[in-house]
């Protein structure tokens, strides 16, 4: 009943509120999953993918409802504020990873001409996405660099070390600093 009243008071505002959209998408995904499961009109792989999204949305809704309790509310507010505060950081990190992925693609194209093993593993089968995943994993500390010793070895290692220093040391420490500042600000407001 409250949802109907809220929709009548401000129809356009109802659909721009994140939590209302989450409720609608969650309801649609769960309803679609049940209907497709009942009628058996799609394969199990699509059904499992849809089910995984429905489950994630339900868990997010659980976090939303946990805001009713004081301790959980403060924690969830800190998380949401940190997510807001790292928006610019996230864009800059994505651009940095894309730059290193682009470098790896160019160097990998030089290797493919010589029929050597590729620099990065095939994750999804499309070079740009595979290179982006490789750059992301490098930033997280995945040092599986078995194919770096062939062809453009010196150049690849220079860019690897550059990516490691920039992403792991600079960006991740910057993320910690942003999170610490956000945490301090929110706990000061909370007190």
N, C-alpha and C positions, 0 to 999 in steps of 0.2 A: 504494500500500500504506500509506504514511504517513497519507493522508487517511482511510482506513478505520480505522486504529488510533486516530487522533484522534477520529473519530466514535464509536467504541466506548467510549473513555474518558470522554467528556463529550458526549452527543448534543445537549443543549440549548445548551451552550457553543459547539458547532460552528456552529450556525446564528445565533449572536449575534456572531460574529467578523466584522468588516467584510471582511477579505480572503477568507474562505471564502464569504461571500455574493457577493462580487464574482466569484469563480471560478464559482460556480453560475449566476449571472445571465449571465455571459459565455458559459458553455457552452450555456445554454438559448437565448440570443439568436443565437449563431452556428449552433447546430443547427437552430433554427427557420428562420433565413434560408436555410440550405442545403436544408432539406426543402421550404420554400415555393418556392424557385427551381427545384428539381428537378421538383416536381409542377405548378408553374405555376398554383396555385390562387388566387392573389391578384394584384391589379394591380401594375404597376411602381412606382407612387408609394408604396404601403404598404411594398413590398419595399425600396425605397430608404431609407425612414425607419427601418425595422428594421435595415437594413445599417449606417446611420450610427450607431445606438446600439451595435451590435455592434463597430464599429471603435473608437469612443470607449472602450468597455470594454477592448478589447485594448490600446490605448495606455496606459490607466491600469495595466493589469497589467504593461506594460513598465516603468513607473516603479517598481512594486513590486519587480520582479526586479532593477532597477538598484541597489537597496539592498544587494546583495551586494558591491558595490565601495565602498571607503572614501570616496572623494571624492563619489560620487553619493549615498551613504547620508547623509552630513552635510547635503547640499543638500536632499534629500527630507525629512529630519527637520525642517529649518528651515521648509520649506513647510507640512508637516503641523502643526507647532506654531503657525505664524502663523494657519492656518485655524482652529485651536482657539481661539486668543486673540481672534479677531475675531468670535466668535459673537454676543456682546452688541452689538457695533458694527453688525453686519449687521442685527440685528433693529431697532435704533434707526434705521438708514438706511432700511430698508424702511418703517417707520412714518412717517418724515419724507417719503419719496417718496409714500406713500399719502395723506398729508395734502395735499400740493400737488396730487396728481392729483384728489383730491376737490374742491378749490377750482376747479380747471380745469373739471371736469365741471359744477359749478354755474354757473360763468360761461359755459360753452359752451351750457348749456340756455337761458340768457337770450338768447344770440345766435340760436339756432335758431328762437325765437319770431319774430324779425324777419327770418327767411330770409336770414341773412348766412352767409358762409363760416365753417366751424368753426374754433376756435382751434387744434386739433391735427389732424394728418394721420391718416387711417385706415390702421392697420397690419394689424390682424386683423379689423376690422369690428365690434368690440364696444366701446362707449364706455369703460367702466371700464378695460379692458386697454389700449386706445389712449391714454387719459389717463395711465396709469401708465408706459407706454413713453415718452410725451412728457416726463413729469417726470424719468424716468431719463436720457433723452438731454439734457435741460436741465442736469442735474447733471453730465453728462460734458462739457458745453461745446458742445452742438449748439445754435447760436443761430439756427436757421431759424424766425424769428418773423414771417413775412410777414403773417399774419392777425391780428396784435395791434393793428393801427391802427383797427379797426372796433369799434363798439359800446362795450363796457366797457373802452376803451383804458387809461385811467388805472389802474383796478383791476387789470387783467391785468398791466400793466407793474410795478406795485408788488409783486404776488406773484411775478412773474418775477425781479425784483431780489432779493427776499427768498430765493427758492429758490436763486438763484445764490450769494449770500453764504453761506447756511447749508450747502448741500450741497457746493459747490465749495471754499469756503474753510475752513469749520469742520470739516465731516465728513472731507474728503479729507486735510487736515492732521492730523486726529486719527488717521486710518488710517495715515499715514506714521509718526506717533509710536508707535503700537501696534506696527507692524511693526519699527521700529527697536529698541524695547525687547525684543521677542521675539527678534530676531536677536542682540542683545547677550547675552541670557540663554543662548541655545542655544550660541553660539560659546564662551562662558565654560565651559559644561559640557563641550563638545567638547574644549577645550584641557586 
